[in-house]
Amino acid sequence: MTKEPFDFDTPVDRKQSDSAKWQDDADILPMWIADMDFRTAPAVIAALEARVAHRVFGYPTPDSAYFEAIAGWFARRHGVHLRQDSIIPMIGVAPAIQTILRALCAPGDGVIVQPPVYNRFLSAMNHVGCRRIDNPLVLRNNRYEMDFADLERKAASPQARMLLLCNPHNPGGRVWTRAELEQVARICARHEVMVVSDEIHGDLAFCAHPFTPFAALDDDTAPSYITCTGAGKAFNVSGLQNAFVVAGDPQLRVRLQEAMTADQIRDLNPMGLVATTAAYREGEGWLGALVAYLESNYRLVRQAFAERLPHIGVIDQEGTYLAWLDCRKLEPSSETLAARLVHEVGVQVTPGSIYGVEGEGFLRANFACPRSRLEDGLDRLIRGLSNSRS
């Protein structure tokens, strides 16, 4: 049986398409926001076209097929058997995290984060008034690791209420192993610290690094936890505003449902429901081809820097499509460096400083694009970085 071919090589013109990524009409190549330049899976497109043909777009509610698709995906792909009533659909992971913080933490409560980390974690904590407790990752042999001794100390603090876990890690590219997650679980259970695991990039783990959902851990040793995820990143349908939270504890689930209803983040988009259902029912072949293409793109990133600019490190990556470039040998700050790249060579990347002080000196570059576009982006990046003084 031959595999269906999928086209990731043909560029798609996204200008003048309401794209946040491609909003600049000038010759700026955007490699910043976590948004792929690929058409989504054919099965998703077909399901959306069929929904459009219905021609009525009133207020939706998830049907049984939606919950069955999610549960089936987790069982087949990750060996996790979710109760369908543990799934709470909502519009996005970032708003869910802010609502979770507001619902479960009082102002001044401590929340542990592992910088450099997704900047929306940090802004959500600021909005809610939580006290940030840093458990910085350790960069060892070009790969990020958790500092478990420090996590134990931080979790033991009387103020520590919650750990915001990025699994896989953004921007560091780590796909945490089961053993690492079990150690996190033991520490947090010991100190009654709840784990909120953002797993939106989970289905983009590279082949040699299997993704372990936090929900896969043994219930006897795991602390209270909440999972935030969805099909948005893996299937490039984030704009359809559909994600979901998984909470196994019934009382916790009721609290979250009430808080999300109050924050009005449960008013779903009918297209998002259709896309999620189709992706999880019929999108596995496309996703496998996508991940293989992304891994090949990542190898191209590493090769280009190794050959042309070896003093810029490309951090070892195990998943996602966001290269983390170590530019600490260059003189400018990451913010200045990113601005210069736009001005001098017309490429836009994300300065690492927005992910915490531990990200200073790094740049995040999105390589989820056709190979020809990536080659152009790498050429611009390397020319621009070559002009910066060591």
N, C-alpha and C positions, 0 to 999 in steps of 0.2 A: 504494500500500500504506500503510494507516494505522498509526501507531505505537500499540502497546498502552499503555493508560493505566495509570499506577501512582499509588497513593494515598500521598502524603506529608503530607497535611493533617489526617487523622483522628488525634487524640491516642490513644496507647496507655497504659493505666494500668499502670505498671511497679512500683508499690508492692506489697510482699509477694510479689515474684517472684524473690527471692534476688539482686536487683540491687545491686551495690556503689554504683552511682550514686544510686539511689533508696532508700537504706537508712534514711533519716530519715522517720518517720511524721508528723512535724510539717509545717506548711505551708512547707517549704523547697523552693525551686525550684533543682535542681542544674544548674549550667552549668560543671562543672569537668572531670571525668574524660573522656578521649577515647573516648566511647561514644555512639552515635547513638540517638535515640528513635524510630527507624523500624523497622518490620518488614523483615526481609531480603527478597531477591528471591524472587518466587514460584517460580522454578525451583529455588532452594535449599530452600525449604519443602517442595515436592513430593518432592524427592529424600530429604530427611530423613524425611518421613512414610513413604515406601516402605521406607526402611531400618528404621524402627521396626516396620513390619508384619512384617518378617522374624523378629523376636522373639528373636534370639540376638545377644548383644553380647560375644563373647569378645575376646581380644587380637587386634588387627588388624595387617595389614601392607599398605603401599600397593601397589596393583596397577598394571598398565601404563596403565590409563585415567587414573589420577591424574597420572602423569608426562606423559602425552600432553596432558592438559588444560592443565597448567602451560606446557609448551613451546609449545603452540598459541596460548595467550593472549599470551605474550611475542612470538611471531612476528607475530601479527595486529595486536596493539595497539601494540607498541613496535618492531617490526622487528628484534628480537633473536632469534637462533637459538641456543637453549640445547641443549647435549647433555643428554639425559635423565639420564645417569650423573653429571652435575655437580650434580644437585639432591639435597640432604640434608634429608628431612623431619624436623621436630622440633616441640616444643610451643609455642614462642613466640619472638619476636625478642629481648625483654629477657634471658631466660635464655641464649639463644644468644650474645649479645654478651659476657656474663660468662664463659661457657665459652671463647669465642674468646680473650679477654684472658688467661685462665688458661693456655690451651694454647700461646699464641704469645709471651707476654711473661713475663719474669722479674720478681720484685719489684724495684721501683726503675726499671724501664724507663719511658721517657717515652712518653706517649700524647697526641697533639694533639686538642683539642676546640675548637669554635667557639661560645663562649657569646655570648648566652644560649642554652642548648641543653637538650634533653630530659634531665630530671633522672636518669633511670635510667642514662645514660652515666656520670654523675658518681659515683653510688653503686656501680656495677659496678667502676669503677677503684679506689675506696676498698677494696672487699672484697678485690680481688686484690692490692692493694699497689702499683699502678702510680703513677708520678709524672705528675701532670697538667701538661700544657703548653698554656696558653691562647693561642689565635689568635682574639681577639674579633672578632665581626662589627662592621661599621661601619654605623650608621644615617644614611643620607644621603638627603635629600629624601623622608623618610617611607618609606624602603625599605631593607632590609638588603642589604649587599654584603660580599663577602669582601675581606680585606686581604691581597693576594697577596704584597706585599713582606714583611710580617710572617710569613706562612706560609713563605716561602722561608727566612727567618732561623731560624724554629723547626724546620723540617724538617732544616736543616743541623746541628742540635745532635747530637752523638754519641749522646746518650741517646734521641733520637726513634726510636721503633720502629714506631709505627702512628698513623694518623689515623682517628678515628671521625667519619664524615661523616653528617649528617642530610639526606637527599635524597628528598623536599622537607623544608624545614627546619621543625622544631617547637621553639619556638613562633613563629618569625618569619614563617612563611607563605610564604617564598620557594621557588619552583620553579627550581632552578639550571639555567641554560642549558647547552647542549652546549659552548659556548665556555668558560664558567666551569669546567665539569668537566674539559675538556681541559687547562686551565691548572693545575688541581689535580693532574691526572695527570702532567703534565710535571714539576712541582715534586717530587712524591713519588717518581717514578721516578728523578729525578736524585740523590736522597738515600737511595734504597732504603728508603722508608717505605711500609709496607703500608697500603692503604685498606680499611676496613670500612664499607660503605655501608648504612645503615638506610633502606630504601625502602618501609616499611610504608604510608606515605601516598601512594605514587607514583600510584596509580590515582584519586586525588582531586584531581589537578591541574585547574585551571580551563581552559576551552576555549581561551583566547588564550595559554596558557602550557604548551605540550606538555612532558610529562615525558620526561627522558632517563635511562634506567638507566645506571649506571656501566659495566655490562657491554656497552653499546652502543659504547663508545669503541674506537678502533683498538688492537688487541693489541700492535702494534709500539711504541706510545708509552705505553700504560697500565702502571702498576706492578702488582705483585701485589695482587689485590683479592679481597674476599669480599662478597657481597650477602646481606643479611638482609631477608626480606619475607614476604608471604603475603596471603591474601584477607581477613584479619580486620577491618581498619579499613574498607576499601571496601565490604564486604558486611555489616558489623556482626555478625560471627560470631566475635569474639575469644574469647568464653567457651567455644568449642568446642576451643580449644587446638590449633590446627594452623597452623604456619608452615613456612618452609623457608629453607635457606641454599644459595647457589649458589657453588661454588668450582671454577673451571676447571682449576686445576693438580692433577693426580692425586695427587702426593705430599702436597700441602697438604690435599686432600680426605680422605686416609686419616688424617692427624693429627686433623682435625676430627671425623671419625666416631668415632675412638677416644675423644677427649675428651668428646664428647657422650654416648656410651654410658656412660663412667665417671661422668658427672654425672647420668645417668638422665633425660635430657631428650628421649629418642627413643621413649619409651613413649606412643604416639599414641592419640587418641580416635577410635573408628570414625566418630562423627558428624562430626568435623572433616575427615576424609578425604572423606566423602561431600559435605559442604558445599563444600569447596574444588573438587572435581571439577565439581560442578554449576555453581558460580559462574563458573568459567573456561570452561566449555563453553557455557552458556546465559544468562549474566547480563549480557551487554554492553548490551542495550537498557535494562534496569533501571538499570544504572550510569550510562548517559548521562543518563537522566531525573533521577537523584539529583544528579549534579554540577550540572545546570542549576538544580535547586531550591536547592542549597547556595549557588550564585552569587547567586541572587535573595535568599536570606536575608542574605548578606554585604552586598549593596547596601542592604538594610533597616537593618542595623547602622550602616553609614556614614551613611546619611541621618538616622537618629534622633539620633546624636551631633552631626552637623553642625548640625541644626536646634535641638536642645535643650541641648546641652552642648559647644559648639565648642572649649572649652579642653582637652577630653580628646581626644587623637588616636587614630584607628584606623589602625594601620599598614597600608600597602598590602599586599594579600594576593593570592597567585597560585595558591593551592591549600590543601587541608585544610579543616577546619570549625572552626578554633580562632582566634577574633579575639584580636589582641594589642593591648591598650588602653594607651595612654601616659598615665599618671596622674602624671607627675613634677611637674606644677605643683601638685599637692595636697600638703599637709603630712605626713600620716601615711606610715609605711612601708607597703609593699604587703601585708605580713602583717597589720598592724593594720587596714588598709583592707578586706581580704578578711573579717576577723573582724567588723568593723562592719557590712558588707553582710549577713552572715548574721543578726546580732542585730537590726539596725534595719529591714531591708526583706525579709528572708527569701529571699535569693538567694545561692547558693554558687558562687564562682569560685576560680581558682587564683592565689595570690600569685606574682608574677614572680620573687621572690628565690630560689625553689627551683631556678631554672634558671641560677644563678650570680649574682654581684654585678651583672653587666650587666643582669639582669632586675629589679633593684630599681626600684620606682616604676611597674612595669607590672602588669597583670592579664591572665590568659588566660581567655577566655569561650567556651564551646562553643555554637555556634549550629545544631547538627545536630538540629533538632526541628521539629515542625509550626509553621506561621507564627503561629498564635494563641498558642502557648506562648512563642515567641520574643518576640512583642509584649509579653506579660506580663513576661518576663525583662528586656527592655530598659527597660520602664517602671520596674521595681524598681531596676535598676542606675542609671539616670539620677537617680531620686529619691534613692537612697542616696549617690551621688557628689556630688550637689548640696549635700548636707549637710556635706561635708568642706571645710575651709578651704583656699583657695589660698595 
